[in-house]
Amino acid sequence: MPKEPNRLPEPPPATLKPVVRRRIGESLRGLYAEALSAPLGPRLADLVAEIEKPKR
């Protein structure tokens, strides 16, 4: 019988207060806003265009 890999214990449920979760979300949106609004580089733009092509 194959040995089962070691499994990590289940993490406890999230216990952050809503106000803390909201502040974390606001901070993350602020950090990523600039990156999300920046233009794509040429290589990444090519990859996105390739993904968006209709399948034959």
N, CA, C and O atoms as a Tripos MOL2 file, in Angstrom:
@<TRIPOS>MOLECULE
protein
  224   223    56     0     0
PROTEIN
NO_CHARGES

@<TRIPOS>ATOM
      1 N           0.8510   -1.1790    0.0000 N.3       1 MET1
      2 CA          0.0000    0.0000    0.0000 C.3       1 MET1
      3 C           0.8950    1.2390    0.0000 C.2       1 MET1
      4 O           1.7900    1.3400    0.8390 O.2       1 MET1
      5 N           0.6730    2.2100   -0.9410 N.am      2 PRO2
      6 CA          1.5180    3.4080   -0.9820 C.3       2 PRO2
      7 C           1.3030    4.2680    0.2470 C.2       2 PRO2
      8 O           0.1970    4.4040    0.7690 O.2       2 PRO2
      9 N           2.4060    4.8380    0.6820 N.am      3 LYS3
     10 CA          2.3460    5.7060    1.8540 C.3       3 LYS3
     11 C           1.7170    7.0470    1.4630 C.2       3 LYS3
     12 O           2.0830    7.6360    0.4460 O.2       3 LYS3
     13 N           0.7780    7.5210    2.2680 N.am      4 GLU4
     14 CA          0.1210    8.8040    2.0050 C.3       4 GLU4
     15 C           1.0750    9.9330    2.3840 C.2       4 GLU4
     16 O           1.7280    9.8740    3.4250 O.2       4 GLU4
     17 N           1.1550   10.9810    1.5230 N.am      5 PRO5
     18 CA          2.0570   12.0880    1.8480 C.3       5 PRO5
     19 C           1.6140   12.7950    3.1290 C.2       5 PRO5
     20 O           0.4390   12.7990    3.4960 O.2       5 PRO5
     21 N           2.6010   13.3890    3.7880 N.am      6 ASN6
     22 CA          2.2830   14.1480    4.9980 C.3       6 ASN6
     23 C           1.3490   15.2930    4.6500 C.2       6 ASN6
     24 O           1.5880   16.0200    3.6850 O.2       6 ASN6
     25 N           0.3130   15.4550    5.4070 N.am      7 ARG7
     26 CA         -0.6490   16.5340    5.1830 C.3       7 ARG7
     27 C          -0.5320   17.5460    6.3160 C.2       7 ARG7
     28 O          -0.3350   17.1940    7.4790 O.2       7 ARG7
     29 N          -0.6590   18.7980    5.9420 N.am      8 LEU8
     30 CA         -0.6550   19.8490    6.9500 C.3       8 LEU8
     31 C          -2.0050   19.8850    7.6340 C.2       8 LEU8
     32 O          -3.0220   19.5680    7.0170 O.2       8 LEU8
     33 N          -2.0290   20.2650    8.9030 N.am      9 PRO9
     34 CA         -3.3310   20.3690    9.5670 C.3       9 PRO9
     35 C          -4.1560   21.4960    8.9620 C.2       9 PRO9
     36 O          -3.6070   22.4540    8.4190 O.2       9 PRO9
     37 N          -5.4640   21.3780    9.0560 N.am     10 GLU10
     38 CA         -6.3590   22.4140    8.5500 C.3      10 GLU10
     39 C          -6.1180   23.7040    9.3280 C.2      10 GLU10
     40 O          -6.0120   23.6770   10.5540 O.2      10 GLU10
     41 N          -6.0290   24.8450    8.6170 N.am     11 PRO11
     42 CA         -5.8430   26.1070    9.3420 C.3      11 PRO11
     43 C          -7.1270   26.4760   10.0750 C.2      11 PRO11
     44 O          -8.2210   26.0830    9.6680 O.2      11 PRO11
     45 N          -6.9830   27.2280   11.1500 N.am     12 PRO12
     46 CA         -8.1980   27.6500   11.8650 C.3      12 PRO12
     47 C          -8.9870   28.6310   11.0030 C.2      12 PRO12
     48 O          -8.4160   29.2660   10.1160 O.2      12 PRO12
     49 N         -10.2750   28.7650   11.2460 N.am     13 PRO13
     50 CA        -11.0580   29.7220   10.4590 C.3      13 PRO13
     51 C         -10.5670   31.1470   10.6900 C.2      13 PRO13
     52 O         -10.0140   31.4610   11.7440 O.2      13 PRO13
     53 N         -10.7760   32.0070    9.6900 N.am     14 ALA14
     54 CA        -10.3530   33.4000    9.8030 C.3      14 ALA14
     55 C         -11.0840   34.0550   10.9710 C.2      14 ALA14
     56 O         -12.2880   33.8760   11.1530 O.2      14 ALA14
     57 N         -10.3350   34.8070   11.7450 N.am     15 THR15
     58 CA        -10.9420   35.4400   12.9120 C.3      15 THR15
     59 C         -10.7180   36.9440   12.9200 C.2      15 THR15
     60 O         -10.8660   37.5820   13.9620 O.2      15 THR15
     61 N         -10.3630   37.5180   11.7790 N.am     16 LEU16
     62 CA        -10.1570   38.9540   11.7300 C.3      16 LEU16
     63 C         -11.4850   39.6860   11.8040 C.2      16 LEU16
     64 O         -12.4840   39.2590   11.2260 O.2      16 LEU16
     65 N         -11.4740   40.7730   12.5130 N.am     17 LYS17
     66 CA        -12.6760   41.5940   12.6010 C.3      17 LYS17
     67 C         -12.9430   42.2320   11.2450 C.2      17 LYS17
     68 O         -12.0070   42.4910   10.4890 O.2      17 LYS17
     69 N         -14.2120   42.4870   10.9270 N.am     18 PRO18
     70 CA        -14.5440   43.0960    9.6350 C.3      18 PRO18
     71 C         -13.7940   44.3960    9.3750 C.2      18 PRO18
     72 O         -13.4020   44.6520    8.2360 O.2      18 PRO18
     73 N         -13.5850   45.2100   10.3750 N.am     19 VAL19
     74 CA        -12.8900   46.4850   10.1670 C.3      19 VAL19
     75 C         -11.4370   46.2380    9.7510 C.2      19 VAL19
     76 O         -10.8900   46.9790    8.9340 O.2      19 VAL19
     77 N         -10.8190   45.2070   10.3050 N.am     20 VAL20
     78 CA         -9.4390   44.8740    9.9530 C.3      20 VAL20
     79 C          -9.3870   44.3400    8.5320 C.2      20 VAL20
     80 O          -8.5090   44.7160    7.7540 O.2      20 VAL20
     81 N         -10.3270   43.4620    8.1900 N.am     21 ARG21
     82 CA        -10.3730   42.9260    6.8250 C.3      21 ARG21
     83 C         -10.5890   44.0370    5.8070 C.2      21 ARG21
     84 O          -9.9870   44.0280    4.7330 O.2      21 ARG21
     85 N         -11.4440   44.9890    6.1410 N.am     22 ARG22
     86 CA        -11.7080   46.1090    5.2400 C.3      22 ARG22
     87 C         -10.4420   46.9470    5.0360 C.2      22 ARG22
     88 O         -10.1440   47.3530    3.9130 O.2      22 ARG22
     89 N          -9.7040   47.2040    6.1060 N.am     23 ARG23
     90 CA         -8.4660   48.0000    5.9970 C.3      23 ARG23
     91 C          -7.4190   47.2720    5.1620 C.2      23 ARG23
     92 O          -6.7180   47.8910    4.3600 O.2      23 ARG23
     93 N          -7.3130   45.9700    5.3480 N.am     24 ILE24
     94 CA         -6.3710   45.1870    4.5430 C.3      24 ILE24
     95 C          -6.7560   45.2770    3.0740 C.2      24 ILE24
     96 O          -5.8920   45.4740    2.2180 O.2      24 ILE24
     97 N          -8.0400   45.1360    2.7730 N.am     25 GLY25
     98 CA         -8.5110   45.2420    1.3930 C.3      25 GLY25
     99 C          -8.2170   46.5990    0.7910 C.2      25 GLY25
    100 O          -7.7830   46.6910   -0.3570 O.2      25 GLY25
    101 N          -8.4500   47.6540    1.5540 N.am     26 GLU26
    102 CA         -8.1690   49.0070    1.0670 C.3      26 GLU26
    103 C          -6.6790   49.1810    0.7820 C.2      26 GLU26
    104 O          -6.2930   49.7670   -0.2290 O.2      26 GLU26
    105 N          -5.8570   48.6700    1.6790 N.am     27 SER27
    106 CA         -4.4040   48.7840    1.4950 C.3      27 SER27
    107 C          -3.9430   48.0300    0.2520 C.2      27 SER27
    108 O          -3.1340   48.5420   -0.5210 O.2      27 SER27
    109 N          -4.4550   46.8200    0.0600 N.am     28 LEU28
    110 CA         -4.0660   46.0340   -1.1140 C.3      28 LEU28
    111 C          -4.5290   46.6920   -2.4040 C.2      28 LEU28
    112 O          -3.7860   46.7210   -3.3840 O.2      28 LEU28
    113 N          -5.7560   47.2230   -2.4150 N.am     29 ARG29
    114 CA         -6.2320   47.9170   -3.6130 C.3      29 ARG29
    115 C          -5.3470   49.1160   -3.9210 C.2      29 ARG29
    116 O          -5.0590   49.3870   -5.0870 O.2      29 ARG29
    117 N          -4.9130   49.8370   -2.8930 N.am     30 GLY30
    118 CA         -4.0230   50.9770   -3.0980 C.3      30 GLY30
    119 C          -2.6780   50.5480   -3.6560 C.2      30 GLY30
    120 O          -2.1270   51.2070   -4.5370 O.2      30 GLY30
    121 N          -2.1500   49.4470   -3.1450 N.am     31 LEU31
    122 CA         -0.8510   48.9600   -3.6080 C.3      31 LEU31
    123 C          -0.8920   48.4960   -5.0640 C.2      31 LEU31
    124 O           0.0530   48.7160   -5.8210 O.2      31 LEU31
    125 N          -1.9880   47.8570   -5.4440 N.am     32 TYR32
    126 CA         -2.0670   47.2740   -6.7790 C.3      32 TYR32
    127 C          -2.7080   48.1890   -7.8190 C.2      32 TYR32
    128 O          -2.6710   47.8710   -9.0080 O.2      32 TYR32
    129 N          -3.2870   49.3040   -7.4130 N.am     33 ALA33
    130 CA         -3.9750   50.1880   -8.3590 C.3      33 ALA33
    131 C          -3.0380   50.6600   -9.4630 C.2      33 ALA33
    132 O          -3.4110   50.6630  -10.6360 O.2      33 ALA33
    133 N          -1.8400   51.0530   -9.0980 N.am     34 GLU34
    134 CA         -0.8890   51.5490  -10.0990 C.3      34 GLU34
    135 C          -0.4990   50.4400  -11.0740 C.2      34 GLU34
    136 O          -0.4440   50.6630  -12.2830 O.2      34 GLU34
    137 N          -0.2300   49.2590  -10.5510 N.am     35 ALA35
    138 CA          0.1620   48.1430  -11.4170 C.3      35 ALA35
    139 C          -0.9710   47.7570  -12.3610 C.2      35 ALA35
    140 O          -0.7240   47.4180  -13.5190 O.2      35 ALA35
    141 N          -2.1960   47.8040  -11.8830 N.am     36 LEU36
    142 CA         -3.3300   47.4140  -12.7240 C.3      36 LEU36
    143 C          -3.6300   48.4350  -13.8080 C.2      36 LEU36
    144 O          -4.1900   48.0910  -14.8490 O.2      36 LEU36
    145 N          -3.2610   49.6940  -13.5720 N.am     37 SER37
    146 CA         -3.5460   50.7220  -14.5710 C.3      37 SER37
    147 C          -2.3710   50.9470  -15.5310 C.2      37 SER37
    148 O          -2.5070   51.6800  -16.5110 O.2      37 SER37
    149 N          -1.2320   50.3310  -15.2580 N.am     38 ALA38
    150 CA         -0.0620   50.4970  -16.1150 C.3      38 ALA38
    151 C          -0.2650   49.7290  -17.4250 C.2      38 ALA38
    152 O          -0.9140   48.6830  -17.4320 O.2      38 ALA38
    153 N           0.2800   50.2350  -18.5260 N.am     39 PRO39
    154 CA          0.1540   49.5030  -19.7860 C.3      39 PRO39
    155 C           0.9470   48.1950  -19.7340 C.2      39 PRO39
    156 O           1.9450   48.0820  -19.0220 O.2      39 PRO39
    157 N           0.4840   47.2250  -20.4960 N.am     40 LEU40
    158 CA          1.1920   45.9460  -20.5680 C.3      40 LEU40
    159 C           2.4570   46.1040  -21.3930 C.2      40 LEU40
    160 O           2.5060   46.8960  -22.3330 O.2      40 LEU40
    161 N           3.4660   45.3500  -21.0360 N.am     41 GLY41
    162 CA          4.6700   45.3020  -21.8470 C.3      41 GLY41
    163 C           4.3680   44.5680  -23.1450 C.2      41 GLY41
    164 O           3.3670   43.8560  -23.2260 O.2      41 GLY41
    165 N           5.2080   44.7250  -24.1610 N.am     42 PRO42
    166 CA          4.9260   44.1160  -25.4630 C.3      42 PRO42
    167 C           4.7920   42.5900  -25.4070 C.2      42 PRO42
    168 O           3.9150   42.0280  -26.0610 O.2      42 PRO42
    169 N           5.6250   41.9360  -24.6570 N.am     43 ARG43
    170 CA          5.5610   40.4690  -24.5850 C.3      43 ARG43
    171 C           4.2600   40.0190  -23.9400 C.2      43 ARG43
    172 O           3.6090   39.0970  -24.4300 O.2      43 ARG43
    173 N           3.8820   40.6600  -22.8520 N.am     44 LEU44
    174 CA          2.6500   40.3000  -22.1680 C.3      44 LEU44
    175 C           1.4330   40.6320  -23.0290 C.2      44 LEU44
    176 O           0.4650   39.8730  -23.0580 O.2      44 LEU44
    177 N           1.4810   41.7530  -23.7210 N.am     45 ALA45
    178 CA          0.3920   42.1240  -24.6200 C.3      45 ALA45
    179 C           0.2230   41.0760  -25.7230 C.2      45 ALA45
    180 O          -0.9030   40.7380  -26.0880 O.2      45 ALA45
    181 N           1.3290   40.5640  -26.2510 N.am     46 ASP46
    182 CA          1.2730   39.5120  -27.2660 C.3      46 ASP46
    183 C           0.6350   38.2360  -26.7080 C.2      46 ASP46
    184 O          -0.1710   37.5920  -27.3790 O.2      46 ASP46
    185 N           1.0020   37.8820  -25.4860 N.am     47 LEU47
    186 CA          0.4370   36.6830  -24.8660 C.3      47 LEU47
    187 C          -1.0640   36.8370  -24.6380 C.2      47 LEU47
    188 O          -1.8260   35.9020  -24.8860 O.2      47 LEU47
    189 N          -1.4930   38.0000  -24.1700 N.am     48 VAL48
    190 CA         -2.9190   38.2480  -23.9510 C.3      48 VAL48
    191 C          -3.6660   38.1800  -25.2790 C.2      48 VAL48
    192 O          -4.7450   37.5910  -25.3530 O.2      48 VAL48
    193 N          -3.1050   38.7720  -26.3200 N.am     49 ALA49
    194 CA         -3.7470   38.7300  -27.6310 C.3      49 ALA49
    195 C          -3.8770   37.2890  -28.1190 C.2      49 ALA49
    196 O          -4.8840   36.9260  -28.7280 O.2      49 ALA49
    197 N          -2.8750   36.4790  -27.8570 N.am     50 GLU50
    198 CA         -2.9060   35.0750  -28.2720 C.3      50 GLU50
    199 C          -4.0100   34.3200  -27.5270 C.2      50 GLU50
    200 O          -4.7140   33.5030  -28.1200 O.2      50 GLU50
    201 N          -4.1560   34.5880  -26.2580 N.am     51 ILE51
    202 CA         -5.1910   33.9270  -25.4530 C.3      51 ILE51
    203 C          -6.5770   34.3360  -25.9300 C.2      51 ILE51
    204 O          -7.4960   33.5170  -25.9480 O.2      51 ILE51
    205 N          -6.7320   35.5970  -26.3150 N.am     52 GLU52
    206 CA         -8.0510   36.1010  -26.7010 C.3      52 GLU52
    207 C          -8.4730   35.7150  -28.1120 C.2      52 GLU52
    208 O          -9.6200   35.9460  -28.4950 O.2      52 GLU52
    209 N          -7.5740   35.1350  -28.8850 N.am     53 LYS53
    210 CA         -7.9310   34.7100  -30.2440 C.3      53 LYS53
    211 C          -8.9840   33.6180  -30.1710 C.2      53 LYS53
    212 O          -8.8990   32.7300  -29.3230 O.2      53 LYS53
    213 N          -9.9850   33.6760  -31.0600 N.am     54 PRO54
    214 CA        -10.9810   32.5920  -31.0600 C.3      54 PRO54
    215 C         -10.3220   31.2790  -31.4540 C.2      54 PRO54
    216 O          -9.4160   31.2460  -32.2870 O.2      54 PRO54
    217 N         -10.7900   30.2020  -30.8440 N.am     55 LYS55
    218 CA        -10.2670   28.8770  -31.1890 C.3      55 LYS55
    219 C         -10.8370   28.4580  -32.5180 C.2      55 LYS55
    220 O         -11.9780   28.7790  -32.8500 O.2      55 LYS55
    221 N         -10.0310   27.7330  -33.2790 N.am     56 ARG56
    222 CA        -10.4550   27.2760  -34.6110 C.3      56 ARG56
    223 C         -11.2570   26.0210  -34.5200 C.2      56 ARG56
    224 O         -11.6960   25.4940  -35.5420 O.2      56 ARG56
@<TRIPOS>BOND
     1     1     2 1
     2     2     3 1
     3     3     4 2
     4     3     5 am
     5     5     6 1
     6     6     7 1
     7     7     8 2
     8     7     9 am
     9     9    10 1
    10    10    11 1
    11    11    12 2
    12    11    13 am
    13    13    14 1
    14    14    15 1
    15    15    16 2
    16    15    17 am
    17    17    18 1
    18    18    19 1
    19    19    20 2
    20    19    21 am
    21    21    22 1
    22    22    23 1
    23    23    24 2
    24    23    25 am
    25    25    26 1
    26    26    27 1
    27    27    28 2
    28    27    29 am
    29    29    30 1
    30    30    31 1
    31    31    32 2
    32    31    33 am
    33    33    34 1
    34    34    35 1
    35    35    36 2
    36    35    37 am
    37    37    38 1
    38    38    39 1
    39    39    40 2
    40    39    41 am
    41    41    42 1
    42    42    43 1
    43    43    44 2
    44    43    45 am
    45    45    46 1
    46    46    47 1
    47    47    48 2
    48    47    49 am
    49    49    50 1
    50    50    51 1
    51    51    52 2
    52    51    53 am
    53    53    54 1
    54    54    55 1
    55    55    56 2
    56    55    57 am
    57    57    58 1
    58    58    59 1
    59    59    60 2
    60    59    61 am
    61    61    62 1
    62    62    63 1
    63    63    64 2
    64    63    65 am
    65    65    66 1
    66    66    67 1
    67    67    68 2
    68    67    69 am
    69    69    70 1
    70    70    71 1
    71    71    72 2
    72    71    73 am
    73    73    74 1
    74    74    75 1
    75    75    76 2
    76    75    77 am
    77    77    78 1
    78    78    79 1
    79    79    80 2
    80    79    81 am
    81    81    82 1
    82    82    83 1
    83    83    84 2
    84    83    85 am
    85    85    86 1
    86    86    87 1
    87    87    88 2
    88    87    89 am
    89    89    90 1
    90    90    91 1
    91    91    92 2
    92    91    93 am
    93    93    94 1
    94    94    95 1
    95    95    96 2
    96    95    97 am
    97    97    98 1
    98    98    99 1
    99    99   100 2
   100    99   101 am
   101   101   102 1
   102   102   103 1
   103   103   104 2
   104   103   105 am
   105   105   106 1
   106   106   107 1
   107   107   108 2
   108   107   109 am
   109   109   110 1
   110   110   111 1
   111   111   112 2
   112   111   113 am
   113   113   114 1
   114   114   115 1
   115   115   116 2
   116   115   117 am
   117   117   118 1
   118   118   119 1
   119   119   120 2
   120   119   121 am
   121   121   122 1
   122   122   123 1
   123   123   124 2
   124   123   125 am
   125   125   126 1
   126   126   127 1
   127   127   128 2
   128   127   129 am
   129   129   130 1
   130   130   131 1
   131   131   132 2
   132   131   133 am
   133   133   134 1
   134   134   135 1
   135   135   136 2
   136   135   137 am
   137   137   138 1
   138   138   139 1
   139   139   140 2
   140   139   141 am
   141   141   142 1
   142   142   143 1
   143   143   144 2
   144   143   145 am
   145   145   146 1
   146   146   147 1
   147   147   148 2
   148   147   149 am
   149   149   150 1
   150   150   151 1
   151   151   152 2
   152   151   153 am
   153   153   154 1
   154   154   155 1
   155   155   156 2
   156   155   157 am
   157   157   158 1
   158   158   159 1
   159   159   160 2
   160   159   161 am
   161   161   162 1
   162   162   163 1
   163   163   164 2
   164   163   165 am
   165   165   166 1
   166   166   167 1
   167   167   168 2
   168   167   169 am
   169   169   170 1
   170   170   171 1
   171   171   172 2
   172   171   173 am
   173   173   174 1
   174   174   175 1
   175   175   176 2
   176   175   177 am
   177   177   178 1
   178   178   179 1
   179   179   180 2
   180   179   181 am
   181   181   182 1
   182   182   183 1
   183   183   184 2
   184   183   185 am
   185   185   186 1
   186   186   187 1
   187   187   188 2
   188   187   189 am
   189   189   190 1
   190   190   191 1
   191   191   192 2
   192   191   193 am
   193   193   194 1
   194   194   195 1
   195   195   196 2
   196   195   197 am
   197   197   198 1
   198   198   199 1
   199   199   200 2
   200   199   201 am
   201   201   202 1
   202   202   203 1
   203   203   204 2
   204   203   205 am
   205   205   206 1
   206   206   207 1
   207   207   208 2
   208   207   209 am
   209   209   210 1
   210   210   211 1
   211   211   212 2
   212   211   213 am
   213   213   214 1
   214   214   215 1
   215   215   216 2
   216   215   217 am
   217   217   218 1
   218   218   219 1
   219   219   220 2
   220   219   221 am
   221   221   222 1
   222   222   223 1
   223   223   224 2
@<TRIPOS>SUBSTRUCTURE
     1 MET1         2 RESIDUE 1 A MET
     2 PRO2         6 RESIDUE 1 A PRO
     3 LYS3        10 RESIDUE 1 A LYS
     4 GLU4        14 RESIDUE 1 A GLU
     5 PRO5        18 RESIDUE 1 A PRO
     6 ASN6        22 RESIDUE 1 A ASN
     7 ARG7        26 RESIDUE 1 A ARG
     8 LEU8        30 RESIDUE 1 A LEU
     9 PRO9        34 RESIDUE 1 A PRO
    10 GLU10       38 RESIDUE 1 A GLU
    11 PRO11       42 RESIDUE 1 A PRO
    12 PRO12       46 RESIDUE 1 A PRO
    13 PRO13       50 RESIDUE 1 A PRO
    14 ALA14       54 RESIDUE 1 A ALA
    15 THR15       58 RESIDUE 1 A THR
    16 LEU16       62 RESIDUE 1 A LEU
    17 LYS17       66 RESIDUE 1 A LYS
    18 PRO18       70 RESIDUE 1 A PRO
    19 VAL19       74 RESIDUE 1 A VAL
    20 VAL20       78 RESIDUE 1 A VAL
    21 ARG21       82 RESIDUE 1 A ARG
    22 ARG22       86 RESIDUE 1 A ARG
    23 ARG23       90 RESIDUE 1 A ARG
    24 ILE24       94 RESIDUE 1 A ILE
    25 GLY25       98 RESIDUE 1 A GLY
    26 GLU26      102 RESIDUE 1 A GLU
    27 SER27      106 RESIDUE 1 A SER
    28 LEU28      110 RESIDUE 1 A LEU
    29 ARG29      114 RESIDUE 1 A ARG
    30 GLY30      118 RESIDUE 1 A GLY
    31 LEU31      122 RESIDUE 1 A LEU
    32 TYR32      126 RESIDUE 1 A TYR
    33 ALA33      130 RESIDUE 1 A ALA
    34 GLU34      134 RESIDUE 1 A GLU
    35 ALA35      138 RESIDUE 1 A ALA
    36 LEU36      142 RESIDUE 1 A LEU
    37 SER37      146 RESIDUE 1 A SER
    38 ALA38      150 RESIDUE 1 A ALA
    39 PRO39      154 RESIDUE 1 A PRO
    40 LEU40      158 RESIDUE 1 A LEU
    41 GLY41      162 RESIDUE 1 A GLY
    42 PRO42      166 RESIDUE 1 A PRO
    43 ARG43      170 RESIDUE 1 A ARG
    44 LEU44      174 RESIDUE 1 A LEU
    45 ALA45      178 RESIDUE 1 A ALA
    46 ASP46      182 RESIDUE 1 A ASP
    47 LEU47      186 RESIDUE 1 A LEU
    48 VAL48      190 RESIDUE 1 A VAL
    49 ALA49      194 RESIDUE 1 A ALA
    50 GLU50      198 RESIDUE 1 A GLU
    51 ILE51      202 RESIDUE 1 A ILE
    52 GLU52      206 RESIDUE 1 A GLU
    53 LYS53      210 RESIDUE 1 A LYS
    54 PRO54      214 RESIDUE 1 A PRO
    55 LYS55      218 RESIDUE 1 A LYS
    56 ARG56      222 RESIDUE 1 A ARG
